[in-house]
C-alpha cells in the first residue's frame, strides 16, 4: 500500500484567492510546504470560467488586483481576458503555477484530533479518487457553484423555438448579430451583457422583474493616471488603491446611514446619463435601499448609453409564459426573441461543497459560526476565504491569507500543532452577509453565521479588518494544543 502524500498547507482553488494565498505562504510563512488543488484544468477561477460577451470586473482593478503585484493596465475596470492574463502572469512570475495540481476536485475532508491533521479526499477525471493529508486546510474556492447556476422555472420555456443560453456556460457558436435577444435579469451579469450584445449588433431587451441600483464609473481612473505620472509605480498604485478603498467605503456608509441621500445621488446620475427622469423612475429606481443588494457598476455608463441611443431597451414586467417566438408578459405584451439569455443569478456553494467531518462528526456549514470571517468555531486548522460584498473580493481575501500566515508562524514558534476558535457560550448569531439579494436569501440555510461581537463579526470595513487581521492578537478566542 502506497504512503499517502502529506503537505503542511493544502490550498483549494487556483483563482484570485488561491494565487494570493500561495504568494503569502511563500513570502510570509516560507518554512511551510504547500500545494494547490484545482478542480478545473486551468487557473483563474471565475475569470477562466466566465466567457460571456463583455465579462468584466465589477470592482476597480487597483483593489481587485493583488497588492504585491499592482495592476498596470490603463483600464481600471477591466475585461475578463485581461484579468485572466494578469492572473496567469502573476502565477508564472512567482512560480505559483508549478504548485497547482489541475483536475483535482476536493470532495471531502476529515479531521483527526489524534493525528492533528486533515485527510482530504480528491476526485480526478473519470471518478478516480485518492487522498492527501495536511496540517492546515485553506479553502480559496469562492462561494458559488461553478457547475450549477441558479435556474428558476420559467413558465413555458420548453415551447420557445429559439436559443436559450445561460451566461455561466456561454457557447462559442451563438451568433447574435441581427438577432433579437432578450436578457432576463437586472444584476451585474445582465447589465454587463446588454451593452456588449448591442455592440455585437443584436437588438437587445433587458427584461427585469424589479430594478437594480446602478451607477456609472469611468473605465479609466484619471486620478490614478495623474498619481502614477508623479510617483513611482508601486507608490502610485498604493495611493490609487487607498483612494478607491476610502471612496467605496464612504458611499457604502452613506447608503447605510442616509439612504435617501444615496438614492437621490444615484437617481440624478442616471437621469443625467439617460436624459429622462421618467425612464429612471420606471426602470432604475428599486424599492429597496442602495446596498441592500449589491450596487451594479456601469463602466463609462455603457448600459445607459446603449439605452439612450436606442440600441437596447429595458422592460420592467413579469413573465406570464414563453411562446414559440418570444415571451408573453404579465401585462399582455409580447416580446419577440430569437435568443433568450437567462442572467438569473448564481447559486451559492459554501466552501466548495466539501463535506467536512471533525473526529467522525459531520459539520454542516449552515450550523457554523465564523471567526474573523476566516475560520469556523470548533473546526481546527481550517480557513475559508470570504470576500466583501461592498468592496473588491481581493481586499479581504488578502487579509485572510496574511492572517493565516501569522497564525501558522505563531503555532510554529510555540510548538502548537492545532488551533481551534472557541465561541463564547450564549453568543447570538446573525446572517453572514448583509444583503437581501436573491442568491443570498436562497442560500440562507447553507451559509454560516457571524456572531454579535468581535472577533466573531464579519465586518464590511477594510480598515478595521486590516488593523485586526494584521496586528490583532492571534490567540484571542483561540484554543491551542500539541
C-alpha beads as a LAMMPS data file, in Angstrom:
LAMMPS data file: protein, C-alpha beads

482 atoms
481 bonds

1 atom types
1 bond types

-500.0 500.0 xlo xhi
-500.0 500.0 ylo yhi
-500.0 500.0 zlo zhi

Masses

1 110.0

Atoms # bond

1 1 1 0.000 0.000 0.000
2 1 1 1.467 3.362 -1.070
3 1 1 2.042 6.058 1.536
4 1 1 -0.367 8.996 1.500
5 1 1 1.304 12.246 0.476
6 1 1 1.471 14.945 3.153
7 1 1 1.917 18.728 2.848
8 1 1 1.892 21.355 5.576
9 1 1 -0.781 23.536 3.939
10 1 1 -3.249 22.480 1.274
11 1 1 -4.837 25.327 -0.694
12 1 1 -8.071 24.548 -2.544
13 1 1 -8.713 26.675 -5.627
14 1 1 -6.408 28.415 -8.113
15 1 1 -8.339 31.619 -8.731
16 1 1 -7.664 35.081 -7.326
17 1 1 -7.793 33.888 -3.722
18 1 1 -5.686 30.766 -4.225
19 1 1 -2.929 32.560 -6.108
20 1 1 -2.852 35.276 -3.454
21 1 1 -2.753 32.689 -0.649
22 1 1 0.145 30.903 -2.340
23 1 1 2.175 34.101 -2.614
24 1 1 1.629 34.909 1.065
25 1 1 2.611 31.384 2.124
26 1 1 5.813 31.626 0.077
27 1 1 6.780 35.012 1.464
28 1 1 5.306 35.169 4.987
29 1 1 5.326 31.504 6.079
30 1 1 8.215 30.178 3.955
31 1 1 9.004 27.178 6.187
32 1 1 5.661 25.565 5.312
33 1 1 5.288 23.269 2.310
34 1 1 2.119 23.723 0.289
35 1 1 0.238 22.593 -2.795
36 1 1 -2.793 23.972 -4.638
37 1 1 -5.607 21.679 -5.758
38 1 1 -7.743 22.948 -8.641
39 1 1 -10.790 21.062 -9.888
40 1 1 -10.655 22.554 -13.366
41 1 1 -7.887 22.147 -15.937
42 1 1 -6.697 25.755 -15.829
43 1 1 -6.136 28.504 -13.280
44 1 1 -8.157 31.691 -12.948
45 1 1 -11.372 30.503 -11.318
46 1 1 -14.189 32.887 -12.217
47 1 1 -12.091 34.611 -14.856
48 1 1 -11.416 31.386 -16.693
49 1 1 -14.946 30.003 -16.323
50 1 1 -16.973 33.027 -17.453
51 1 1 -16.692 33.674 -21.186
52 1 1 -19.906 35.590 -21.921
53 1 1 -19.718 38.781 -24.027
54 1 1 -18.389 41.761 -22.115
55 1 1 -17.450 39.829 -18.957
56 1 1 -15.527 42.242 -16.742
57 1 1 -14.731 43.210 -13.193
58 1 1 -17.388 44.960 -11.139
59 1 1 -14.700 46.346 -8.826
60 1 1 -11.799 48.577 -9.777
61 1 1 -8.652 46.651 -10.591
62 1 1 -6.473 48.618 -8.163
63 1 1 -8.329 46.860 -5.340
64 1 1 -9.307 43.656 -7.159
65 1 1 -5.688 43.169 -8.206
66 1 1 -3.025 41.909 -5.804
67 1 1 -1.285 44.466 -3.575
68 1 1 2.016 42.668 -4.185
69 1 1 1.548 42.787 -7.980
70 1 1 -0.038 46.157 -8.830
71 1 1 -2.391 46.373 -11.779
72 1 1 -0.692 48.426 -14.512
73 1 1 -3.169 48.265 -17.409
74 1 1 -4.800 51.632 -18.192
75 1 1 -8.319 50.236 -17.658
76 1 1 -9.429 50.481 -14.043
77 1 1 -12.478 48.323 -14.828
78 1 1 -11.094 45.514 -16.957
79 1 1 -12.486 42.765 -19.134
80 1 1 -12.227 39.078 -18.310
81 1 1 -9.426 38.167 -20.740
82 1 1 -7.187 40.935 -19.349
83 1 1 -7.822 39.759 -15.791
84 1 1 -7.101 36.145 -16.701
85 1 1 -3.832 37.150 -18.387
86 1 1 -2.883 39.100 -15.261
87 1 1 -3.532 36.065 -13.055
88 1 1 -1.566 33.768 -15.341
89 1 1 1.374 36.185 -15.450
90 1 1 1.362 36.618 -11.659
91 1 1 1.303 32.869 -11.028
92 1 1 4.082 32.306 -13.548
93 1 1 6.275 35.157 -12.228
94 1 1 6.230 33.841 -8.659
95 1 1 6.454 30.133 -9.519
96 1 1 2.957 29.531 -8.189
97 1 1 1.826 27.826 -11.393
98 1 1 4.244 24.968 -10.665
99 1 1 2.436 24.267 -7.353
100 1 1 -1.006 23.819 -8.927
101 1 1 -2.422 20.328 -9.472
102 1 1 -5.163 20.585 -12.049
103 1 1 -8.085 18.188 -12.351
104 1 1 -8.129 17.596 -8.590
105 1 1 -11.570 18.214 -7.124
106 1 1 -11.760 18.093 -3.325
107 1 1 -14.924 16.255 -2.294
108 1 1 -14.304 15.564 1.394
109 1 1 -12.096 16.489 4.327
110 1 1 -11.823 14.646 7.626
111 1 1 -10.036 15.982 10.705
112 1 1 -8.408 13.658 13.224
113 1 1 -7.508 15.129 16.605
114 1 1 -5.332 12.102 17.394
115 1 1 -3.216 12.690 14.281
116 1 1 -3.645 16.501 14.299
117 1 1 -4.190 16.598 10.549
118 1 1 -6.741 16.648 7.772
119 1 1 -7.258 13.759 5.382
120 1 1 -8.509 15.215 2.121
121 1 1 -10.333 13.124 -0.492
122 1 1 -9.756 14.208 -4.078
123 1 1 -11.632 13.143 -7.190
124 1 1 -9.845 13.114 -10.528
125 1 1 -11.312 12.895 -14.042
126 1 1 -13.042 9.579 -14.614
127 1 1 -14.160 9.385 -10.986
128 1 1 -10.840 8.093 -9.632
129 1 1 -10.211 9.115 -6.035
130 1 1 -7.130 9.447 -3.873
131 1 1 -6.212 11.068 -0.550
132 1 1 -3.697 13.551 0.785
133 1 1 -3.071 14.762 4.311
134 1 1 -2.220 18.232 5.525
135 1 1 -1.690 20.085 8.786
136 1 1 -3.746 23.099 7.679
137 1 1 -6.507 23.364 5.073
138 1 1 -7.066 26.704 3.333
139 1 1 -10.166 26.970 1.139
140 1 1 -9.970 29.528 -1.666
141 1 1 -12.760 28.235 -3.878
142 1 1 -15.127 31.208 -3.699
143 1 1 -18.717 30.872 -2.610
144 1 1 -20.756 29.980 -5.669
145 1 1 -21.376 26.832 -7.652
146 1 1 -19.265 26.536 -10.814
147 1 1 -21.267 23.571 -12.078
148 1 1 -24.873 24.569 -11.370
149 1 1 -26.120 28.181 -11.649
150 1 1 -29.477 29.362 -10.357
151 1 1 -32.040 28.301 -12.919
152 1 1 -35.581 29.340 -11.979
153 1 1 -38.508 27.564 -13.531
154 1 1 -39.527 29.876 -16.362
155 1 1 -43.111 29.048 -17.417
156 1 1 -43.449 27.540 -20.868
157 1 1 -39.774 27.809 -21.770
158 1 1 -39.941 24.414 -23.451
159 1 1 -42.197 25.906 -26.119
160 1 1 -39.658 28.557 -27.141
161 1 1 -38.191 27.808 -30.573
162 1 1 -35.080 29.975 -30.292
163 1 1 -31.779 29.599 -28.439
164 1 1 -31.687 29.653 -24.627
165 1 1 -28.314 30.482 -23.111
166 1 1 -27.052 30.810 -19.535
167 1 1 -24.133 33.247 -19.168
168 1 1 -22.179 30.863 -16.931
169 1 1 -21.917 28.427 -19.853
170 1 1 -21.815 30.725 -22.854
171 1 1 -21.489 28.628 -26.044
172 1 1 -18.960 29.763 -28.631
173 1 1 -21.259 29.063 -31.579
174 1 1 -24.058 31.502 -30.639
175 1 1 -24.232 34.459 -33.012
176 1 1 -26.300 37.484 -32.002
177 1 1 -25.690 39.944 -34.859
178 1 1 -29.003 40.987 -36.365
179 1 1 -30.979 38.853 -33.907
180 1 1 -33.497 39.802 -31.243
181 1 1 -32.011 38.994 -27.842
182 1 1 -33.863 39.168 -24.524
183 1 1 -31.663 39.187 -21.423
184 1 1 -33.676 38.138 -18.372
185 1 1 -32.259 39.716 -15.219
186 1 1 -31.152 43.004 -13.746
187 1 1 -27.983 42.213 -11.782
188 1 1 -24.296 42.572 -12.587
189 1 1 -24.292 39.943 -15.338
190 1 1 -27.334 41.386 -17.106
191 1 1 -26.103 44.986 -17.084
192 1 1 -22.764 43.752 -18.459
193 1 1 -24.305 41.648 -21.224
194 1 1 -26.773 44.176 -22.616
195 1 1 -24.308 46.786 -23.936
196 1 1 -21.857 44.075 -25.038
197 1 1 -24.536 42.295 -27.089
198 1 1 -25.673 45.619 -28.558
199 1 1 -22.071 46.246 -29.619
200 1 1 -22.197 42.896 -31.451
201 1 1 -25.162 44.005 -33.491
202 1 1 -28.002 42.447 -31.527
203 1 1 -31.386 44.056 -30.925
204 1 1 -31.329 43.770 -27.140
205 1 1 -34.038 43.939 -24.488
206 1 1 -33.253 43.671 -20.782
207 1 1 -36.309 42.147 -19.122
208 1 1 -36.343 42.698 -15.378
209 1 1 -38.926 41.871 -12.773
210 1 1 -37.634 44.625 -10.483
211 1 1 -34.997 47.342 -10.992
212 1 1 -31.497 47.344 -9.528
213 1 1 -29.463 50.301 -8.317
214 1 1 -26.757 51.083 -10.853
215 1 1 -24.060 53.725 -11.077
216 1 1 -21.677 54.857 -13.773
217 1 1 -17.935 54.906 -13.120
218 1 1 -15.101 55.805 -15.508
219 1 1 -13.469 52.809 -17.173
220 1 1 -10.154 54.602 -16.660
221 1 1 -9.225 56.103 -13.290
222 1 1 -7.950 59.593 -14.103
223 1 1 -6.738 60.182 -10.557
224 1 1 -4.600 57.060 -10.786
225 1 1 -3.246 58.217 -14.150
226 1 1 -2.140 61.519 -12.625
227 1 1 -0.711 59.954 -9.468
228 1 1 1.314 57.419 -11.409
229 1 1 2.871 60.145 -13.520
230 1 1 4.373 61.806 -10.447
231 1 1 5.068 58.814 -8.173
232 1 1 6.950 55.547 -8.701
233 1 1 4.735 52.731 -9.977
234 1 1 4.365 50.870 -6.673
235 1 1 3.788 54.014 -4.595
236 1 1 1.289 55.317 -7.135
237 1 1 -0.537 52.003 -7.005
238 1 1 -0.808 52.212 -3.207
239 1 1 -2.220 55.752 -3.365
240 1 1 -4.766 54.782 -6.021
241 1 1 -5.692 51.661 -4.069
242 1 1 -6.454 53.543 -0.872
243 1 1 -8.264 56.322 -2.717
244 1 1 -10.633 53.693 -4.115
245 1 1 -10.961 51.853 -0.792
246 1 1 -11.938 55.056 1.003
247 1 1 -14.342 56.311 -1.675
248 1 1 -16.135 52.948 -1.836
249 1 1 -16.388 52.764 1.954
250 1 1 -17.669 56.328 2.123
251 1 1 -20.539 55.693 -0.294
252 1 1 -21.427 52.420 1.422
253 1 1 -21.603 54.170 4.804
254 1 1 -23.674 56.996 3.280
255 1 1 -26.078 54.408 1.844
256 1 1 -26.447 52.696 5.238
257 1 1 -26.808 55.896 7.287
258 1 1 -28.543 58.252 4.853
259 1 1 -30.257 56.056 2.248
260 1 1 -32.443 58.871 0.941
261 1 1 -29.353 60.900 0.048
262 1 1 -27.734 57.921 -1.675
263 1 1 -30.943 57.258 -3.639
264 1 1 -31.058 60.860 -4.772
265 1 1 -27.437 60.815 -5.935
266 1 1 -27.886 57.589 -7.886
267 1 1 -31.169 58.699 -9.467
268 1 1 -29.796 62.077 -10.521
269 1 1 -26.721 60.445 -12.022
270 1 1 -28.881 58.002 -14.000
271 1 1 -31.163 60.795 -15.195
272 1 1 -28.178 62.815 -16.470
273 1 1 -26.897 59.794 -18.388
274 1 1 -30.271 58.750 -19.812
275 1 1 -31.708 62.216 -20.357
276 1 1 -35.005 61.074 -18.876
277 1 1 -36.291 61.181 -15.317
278 1 1 -39.317 59.103 -16.380
279 1 1 -37.078 56.263 -17.541
280 1 1 -35.200 56.363 -14.243
281 1 1 -38.466 56.261 -12.318
282 1 1 -39.804 53.357 -14.379
283 1 1 -36.700 51.177 -14.745
284 1 1 -33.857 52.288 -12.471
285 1 1 -35.492 53.028 -9.109
286 1 1 -35.699 49.921 -6.913
287 1 1 -37.992 49.641 -3.906
288 1 1 -35.041 48.762 -1.631
289 1 1 -32.254 50.998 -0.321
290 1 1 -28.845 51.139 -2.017
291 1 1 -26.599 48.312 -0.810
292 1 1 -29.494 46.207 0.474
293 1 1 -28.405 44.407 -2.664
294 1 1 -25.052 44.816 -4.375
295 1 1 -24.690 48.052 -6.328
296 1 1 -24.031 47.440 -10.042
297 1 1 -21.291 49.405 -11.797
298 1 1 -21.523 50.588 -15.414
299 1 1 -18.107 51.444 -16.900
300 1 1 -18.441 54.777 -18.702
301 1 1 -22.215 54.351 -18.299
302 1 1 -22.272 51.800 -21.138
303 1 1 -25.753 50.462 -20.371
304 1 1 -27.186 53.986 -20.150
305 1 1 -25.547 54.869 -23.472
306 1 1 -26.949 51.756 -25.177
307 1 1 -30.468 52.551 -23.951
308 1 1 -30.271 56.250 -24.756
309 1 1 -29.026 55.554 -28.292
310 1 1 -31.844 53.073 -28.921
311 1 1 -29.524 50.082 -29.342
312 1 1 -31.110 48.473 -26.263
313 1 1 -34.289 48.799 -24.239
314 1 1 -35.314 47.973 -20.685
315 1 1 -38.672 46.395 -19.887
316 1 1 -39.868 46.024 -16.292
317 1 1 -42.545 43.349 -16.118
318 1 1 -43.198 39.728 -15.155
319 1 1 -43.192 36.641 -17.364
320 1 1 -46.576 35.028 -17.935
321 1 1 -45.229 32.361 -20.287
322 1 1 -42.850 31.694 -23.133
323 1 1 -44.320 31.323 -26.605
324 1 1 -42.582 29.882 -29.702
325 1 1 -41.409 33.293 -30.898
326 1 1 -40.718 35.046 -27.589
327 1 1 -42.159 35.875 -24.186
328 1 1 -45.657 36.906 -23.161
329 1 1 -45.505 39.310 -20.223
330 1 1 -47.847 39.782 -17.301
331 1 1 -49.092 42.998 -18.899
332 1 1 -50.164 41.059 -22.000
333 1 1 -47.374 42.450 -24.160
334 1 1 -45.281 40.003 -26.174
335 1 1 -41.525 40.367 -26.537
336 1 1 -40.265 38.775 -29.749
337 1 1 -36.973 36.907 -29.341
338 1 1 -34.562 34.771 -31.298
339 1 1 -32.232 34.289 -28.314
340 1 1 -33.050 34.348 -24.598
341 1 1 -30.238 34.795 -22.086
342 1 1 -31.150 33.702 -18.565
343 1 1 -28.984 36.017 -16.449
344 1 1 -30.974 34.931 -13.421
345 1 1 -28.198 34.674 -10.880
346 1 1 -25.721 32.399 -9.205
347 1 1 -26.086 29.565 -6.752
348 1 1 -24.041 29.753 -3.557
349 1 1 -21.920 26.756 -2.647
350 1 1 -20.149 27.356 0.657
351 1 1 -16.586 26.009 0.949
352 1 1 -16.793 24.471 -2.498
353 1 1 -19.435 22.000 -1.352
354 1 1 -16.810 19.946 0.500
355 1 1 -18.159 17.598 3.168
356 1 1 -16.370 18.131 6.499
357 1 1 -16.065 15.816 9.445
358 1 1 -14.269 16.507 12.716
359 1 1 -13.388 13.298 14.569
360 1 1 -16.105 11.490 12.641
361 1 1 -18.810 14.112 13.241
362 1 1 -20.148 15.836 10.128
363 1 1 -20.110 19.636 10.250
364 1 1 -22.748 21.423 8.202
365 1 1 -21.710 24.912 7.092
366 1 1 -25.144 26.269 7.979
367 1 1 -24.528 25.431 11.651
368 1 1 -21.087 27.064 11.907
369 1 1 -20.006 30.482 13.227
370 1 1 -17.239 32.391 11.515
371 1 1 -14.195 33.634 13.422
372 1 1 -12.658 36.832 11.986
373 1 1 -14.583 35.979 8.828
374 1 1 -11.867 33.418 8.106
375 1 1 -12.166 30.343 10.370
376 1 1 -15.029 28.372 11.914
377 1 1 -15.798 27.817 15.580
378 1 1 -14.794 24.331 16.776
379 1 1 -13.218 23.391 13.433
380 1 1 -9.431 23.027 13.799
381 1 1 -6.767 24.230 11.376
382 1 1 -9.102 25.350 8.631
383 1 1 -9.503 28.722 6.920
384 1 1 -12.042 29.808 4.335
385 1 1 -11.905 32.836 2.057
386 1 1 -14.970 35.089 2.086
387 1 1 -14.714 38.440 0.328
388 1 1 -16.507 41.712 0.900
389 1 1 -19.927 42.433 -0.543
390 1 1 -19.337 46.207 -0.586
391 1 1 -15.797 46.208 -1.981
392 1 1 -13.495 44.025 -4.036
393 1 1 -13.101 40.352 -3.159
394 1 1 -9.311 40.534 -3.068
395 1 1 -9.147 43.130 -0.300
396 1 1 -10.467 40.682 2.251
397 1 1 -9.009 37.567 0.645
398 1 1 -5.518 39.008 1.026
399 1 1 -6.114 39.921 4.679
400 1 1 -7.343 36.374 5.337
401 1 1 -4.223 34.862 3.743
402 1 1 -1.912 37.104 5.724
403 1 1 -3.783 36.273 8.928
404 1 1 -3.369 32.551 8.201
405 1 1 0.380 33.084 7.820
406 1 1 0.515 34.945 11.142
407 1 1 -1.358 32.099 12.821
408 1 1 0.876 29.429 11.274
409 1 1 4.008 31.288 12.390
410 1 1 2.664 31.672 15.935
411 1 1 1.914 27.950 16.075
412 1 1 5.387 27.060 14.814
413 1 1 7.127 29.390 17.260
414 1 1 5.252 27.879 20.207
415 1 1 5.217 24.251 19.130
416 1 1 1.429 24.156 18.685
417 1 1 0.007 21.727 16.137
418 1 1 -3.677 22.626 16.493
419 1 1 -5.585 25.932 16.566
420 1 1 -9.347 25.943 17.166
421 1 1 -11.561 29.047 17.521
422 1 1 -13.893 28.705 20.530
423 1 1 -17.106 30.721 20.608
424 1 1 -18.362 32.026 23.969
425 1 1 -21.414 30.388 25.500
426 1 1 -24.683 32.074 24.621
427 1 1 -23.347 34.106 21.697
428 1 1 -26.210 35.041 19.403
429 1 1 -25.924 34.663 15.661
430 1 1 -26.806 36.862 12.749
431 1 1 -26.691 36.462 8.944
432 1 1 -23.210 36.331 7.477
433 1 1 -23.829 38.644 4.508
434 1 1 -25.733 41.943 4.884
435 1 1 -27.599 41.624 1.592
436 1 1 -31.182 40.922 0.560
437 1 1 -30.091 39.626 -2.843
438 1 1 -31.895 36.559 -4.134
439 1 1 -28.768 34.397 -4.247
440 1 1 -28.067 35.172 -0.575
441 1 1 -31.632 34.558 0.591
442 1 1 -31.843 31.278 -1.354
443 1 1 -28.708 30.031 0.450
444 1 1 -29.693 31.165 3.958
445 1 1 -29.706 27.607 5.310
446 1 1 -26.239 26.829 3.915
447 1 1 -24.399 29.983 4.927
448 1 1 -22.593 30.059 8.279
449 1 1 -23.475 32.844 10.692
450 1 1 -21.470 35.593 12.278
451 1 1 -21.607 36.414 15.957
452 1 1 -22.580 39.541 17.843
453 1 1 -19.157 40.915 18.782
454 1 1 -15.526 40.840 17.638
455 1 1 -13.755 38.608 16.713
456 1 1 -16.931 36.867 15.516
457 1 1 -18.145 39.683 13.285
458 1 1 -17.962 39.625 9.504
459 1 1 -17.408 43.342 9.120
460 1 1 -17.662 45.089 5.782
461 1 1 -14.874 47.502 6.686
462 1 1 -11.406 47.059 5.200
463 1 1 -9.626 49.492 7.509
464 1 1 -10.890 47.843 10.707
465 1 1 -10.205 44.379 9.313
466 1 1 -6.711 45.372 8.225
467 1 1 -5.922 46.515 11.762
468 1 1 -7.268 43.367 13.397
469 1 1 -6.107 40.782 10.870
470 1 1 -2.558 42.107 10.556
471 1 1 -1.908 43.347 14.100
472 1 1 -4.582 41.803 16.325
473 1 1 -3.942 39.121 18.913
474 1 1 -3.912 35.733 17.138
475 1 1 -4.601 33.994 20.451
476 1 1 -7.908 35.788 21.092
477 1 1 -10.764 33.254 21.450
478 1 1 -8.384 30.583 20.135
479 1 1 -7.520 27.266 21.755
480 1 1 -4.122 25.727 21.001
481 1 1 -2.794 22.231 21.593
482 1 1 0.098 19.991 20.659

Bonds

1 1 1 2
2 1 2 3
3 1 3 4
4 1 4 5
5 1 5 6
6 1 6 7
7 1 7 8
8 1 8 9
9 1 9 10
10 1 10 11
11 1 11 12
12 1 12 13
13 1 13 14
14 1 14 15
15 1 15 16
16 1 16 17
17 1 17 18
18 1 18 19
19 1 19 20
20 1 20 21
21 1 21 22
22 1 22 23
23 1 23 24
24 1 24 25
25 1 25 26
26 1 26 27
27 1 27 28
28 1 28 29
29 1 29 30
30 1 30 31
31 1 31 32
32 1 32 33
33 1 33 34
34 1 34 35
35 1 35 36
36 1 36 37
37 1 37 38
38 1 38 39
39 1 39 40
40 1 40 41
41 1 41 42
42 1 42 43
43 1 43 44
44 1 44 45
45 1 45 46
46 1 46 47
47 1 47 48
48 1 48 49
49 1 49 50
50 1 50 51
51 1 51 52
52 1 52 53
53 1 53 54
54 1 54 55
55 1 55 56
56 1 56 57
57 1 57 58
58 1 58 59
59 1 59 60
60 1 60 61
61 1 61 62
62 1 62 63
63 1 63 64
64 1 64 65
65 1 65 66
66 1 66 67
67 1 67 68
68 1 68 69
69 1 69 70
70 1 70 71
71 1 71 72
72 1 72 73
73 1 73 74
74 1 74 75
75 1 75 76
76 1 76 77
77 1 77 78
78 1 78 79
79 1 79 80
80 1 80 81
81 1 81 82
82 1 82 83
83 1 83 84
84 1 84 85
85 1 85 86
86 1 86 87
87 1 87 88
88 1 88 89
89 1 89 90
90 1 90 91
91 1 91 92
92 1 92 93
93 1 93 94
94 1 94 95
95 1 95 96
96 1 96 97
97 1 97 98
98 1 98 99
99 1 99 100
100 1 100 101
101 1 101 102
102 1 102 103
103 1 103 104
104 1 104 105
105 1 105 106
106 1 106 107
107 1 107 108
108 1 108 109
109 1 109 110
110 1 110 111
111 1 111 112
112 1 112 113
113 1 113 114
114 1 114 115
115 1 115 116
116 1 116 117
117 1 117 118
118 1 118 119
119 1 119 120
120 1 120 121
121 1 121 122
122 1 122 123
123 1 123 124
124 1 124 125
125 1 125 126
126 1 126 127
127 1 127 128
128 1 128 129
129 1 129 130
130 1 130 131
131 1 131 132
132 1 132 133
133 1 133 134
134 1 134 135
135 1 135 136
136 1 136 137
137 1 137 138
138 1 138 139
139 1 139 140
140 1 140 141
141 1 141 142
142 1 142 143
143 1 143 144
144 1 144 145
145 1 145 146
146 1 146 147
147 1 147 148
148 1 148 149
149 1 149 150
150 1 150 151
151 1 151 152
152 1 152 153
153 1 153 154
154 1 154 155
155 1 155 156
156 1 156 157
157 1 157 158
158 1 158 159
159 1 159 160
160 1 160 161
161 1 161 162
162 1 162 163
163 1 163 164
164 1 164 165
165 1 165 166
166 1 166 167
167 1 167 168
168 1 168 169
169 1 169 170
170 1 170 171
171 1 171 172
172 1 172 173
173 1 173 174
174 1 174 175
175 1 175 176
176 1 176 177
177 1 177 178
178 1 178 179
179 1 179 180
180 1 180 181
181 1 181 182
182 1 182 183
183 1 183 184
184 1 184 185
185 1 185 186
186 1 186 187
187 1 187 188
188 1 188 189
189 1 189 190
190 1 190 191
191 1 191 192
192 1 192 193
193 1 193 194
194 1 194 195
195 1 195 196
196 1 196 197
197 1 197 198
198 1 198 199
199 1 199 200
200 1 200 201
201 1 201 202
202 1 202 203
203 1 203 204
204 1 204 205
205 1 205 206
206 1 206 207
207 1 207 208
208 1 208 209
209 1 209 210
210 1 210 211
211 1 211 212
212 1 212 213
213 1 213 214
214 1 214 215
215 1 215 216
216 1 216 217
217 1 217 218
218 1 218 219
219 1 219 220
220 1 220 221
221 1 221 222
222 1 222 223
223 1 223 224
224 1 224 225
225 1 225 226
226 1 226 227
227 1 227 228
228 1 228 229
229 1 229 230
230 1 230 231
231 1 231 232
232 1 232 233
233 1 233 234
234 1 234 235
235 1 235 236
236 1 236 237
237 1 237 238
238 1 238 239
239 1 239 240
240 1 240 241
241 1 241 242
242 1 242 243
243 1 243 244
244 1 244 245
245 1 245 246
246 1 246 247
247 1 247 248
248 1 248 249
249 1 249 250
250 1 250 251
251 1 251 252
252 1 252 253
253 1 253 254
254 1 254 255
255 1 255 256
256 1 256 257
257 1 257 258
258 1 258 259
259 1 259 260
260 1 260 261
261 1 261 262
262 1 262 263
263 1 263 264
264 1 264 265
265 1 265 266
266 1 266 267
267 1 267 268
268 1 268 269
269 1 269 270
270 1 270 271
271 1 271 272
272 1 272 273
273 1 273 274
274 1 274 275
275 1 275 276
276 1 276 277
277 1 277 278
278 1 278 279
279 1 279 280
280 1 280 281
281 1 281 282
282 1 282 283
283 1 283 284
284 1 284 285
285 1 285 286
286 1 286 287
287 1 287 288
288 1 288 289
289 1 289 290
290 1 290 291
291 1 291 292
292 1 292 293
293 1 293 294
294 1 294 295
295 1 295 296
296 1 296 297
297 1 297 298
298 1 298 299
299 1 299 300
300 1 300 301
301 1 301 302
302 1 302 303
303 1 303 304
304 1 304 305
305 1 305 306
306 1 306 307
307 1 307 308
308 1 308 309
309 1 309 310
310 1 310 311
311 1 311 312
312 1 312 313
313 1 313 314
314 1 314 315
315 1 315 316
316 1 316 317
317 1 317 318
318 1 318 319
319 1 319 320
320 1 320 321
321 1 321 322
322 1 322 323
323 1 323 324
324 1 324 325
325 1 325 326
326 1 326 327
327 1 327 328
328 1 328 329
329 1 329 330
330 1 330 331
331 1 331 332
332 1 332 333
333 1 333 334
334 1 334 335
335 1 335 336
336 1 336 337
337 1 337 338
338 1 338 339
339 1 339 340
340 1 340 341
341 1 341 342
342 1 342 343
343 1 343 344
344 1 344 345
345 1 345 346
346 1 346 347
347 1 347 348
348 1 348 349
349 1 349 350
350 1 350 351
351 1 351 352
352 1 352 353
353 1 353 354
354 1 354 355
355 1 355 356
356 1 356 357
357 1 357 358
358 1 358 359
359 1 359 360
360 1 360 361
361 1 361 362
362 1 362 363
363 1 363 364
364 1 364 365
365 1 365 366
366 1 366 367
367 1 367 368
368 1 368 369
369 1 369 370
370 1 370 371
371 1 371 372
372 1 372 373
373 1 373 374
374 1 374 375
375 1 375 376
376 1 376 377
377 1 377 378
378 1 378 379
379 1 379 380
380 1 380 381
381 1 381 382
382 1 382 383
383 1 383 384
384 1 384 385
385 1 385 386
386 1 386 387
387 1 387 388
388 1 388 389
389 1 389 390
390 1 390 391
391 1 391 392
392 1 392 393
393 1 393 394
394 1 394 395
395 1 395 396
396 1 396 397
397 1 397 398
398 1 398 399
399 1 399 400
400 1 400 401
401 1 401 402
402 1 402 403
403 1 403 404
404 1 404 405
405 1 405 406
406 1 406 407
407 1 407 408
408 1 408 409
409 1 409 410
410 1 410 411
411 1 411 412
412 1 412 413
413 1 413 414
414 1 414 415
415 1 415 416
416 1 416 417
417 1 417 418
418 1 418 419
419 1 419 420
420 1 420 421
421 1 421 422
422 1 422 423
423 1 423 424
424 1 424 425
425 1 425 426
426 1 426 427
427 1 427 428
428 1 428 429
429 1 429 430
430 1 430 431
431 1 431 432
432 1 432 433
433 1 433 434
434 1 434 435
435 1 435 436
436 1 436 437
437 1 437 438
438 1 438 439
439 1 439 440
440 1 440 441
441 1 441 442
442 1 442 443
443 1 443 444
444 1 444 445
445 1 445 446
446 1 446 447
447 1 447 448
448 1 448 449
449 1 449 450
450 1 450 451
451 1 451 452
452 1 452 453
453 1 453 454
454 1 454 455
455 1 455 456
456 1 456 457
457 1 457 458
458 1 458 459
459 1 459 460
460 1 460 461
461 1 461 462
462 1 462 463
463 1 463 464
464 1 464 465
465 1 465 466
466 1 466 467
467 1 467 468
468 1 468 469
469 1 469 470
470 1 470 471
471 1 471 472
472 1 472 473
473 1 473 474
474 1 474 475
475 1 475 476
476 1 476 477
477 1 477 478
478 1 478 479
479 1 479 480
480 1 480 481
481 1 481 482
